[in-house]
Amino acid sequence: MRKFALIAALALAATLSLSACNKSQDDQQAAQPTEQAVPKPTNPNDTKGWNAYLGDLVQKNLQGMTASQPFAYLVDAADTDEAKANNDRQLSNVKDTVARGVLPGNLMAFAGANSAKTADLLIAAFQDVKPGSFKDVIVVFIGDKADEQRVTDAIKPSGATFRFVAM
């Protein structure tokens, strides 16, 4: 009987100490600040602000990706010659990537301050995609609802998993 009482006391002490450890973990988790969403920039030429905002949206939409990092494309919203040249180079790069194909588990994210320009780039890049060649690849378009359907129509033949994120 004495041994039983000792075992019961030890079990009770272990239970109480474990629950105390668990409580301190709960307190630590509660003390950690919740992640704040990055605000959407109001100036379309604020490259740093847009990079932070769109990068945050991409990070929040990585579900299902098994690759080490996503392919993220930020389309320049400016109408300068330099911005047009950057977007043309980027379109060429994306077209090459689409033509080669992307391994399953990868994620391609497209975003920009000007949703229509981003949609145009994405549509042009996937224009000649081989049907079914993007099976198990995730394509994320971050833009305006008005551009969602035309991007969906361009991506659909590829077989990619398409996600739209409203900005």
Disulfide bonds with the S-S distance in Angstrom:
none
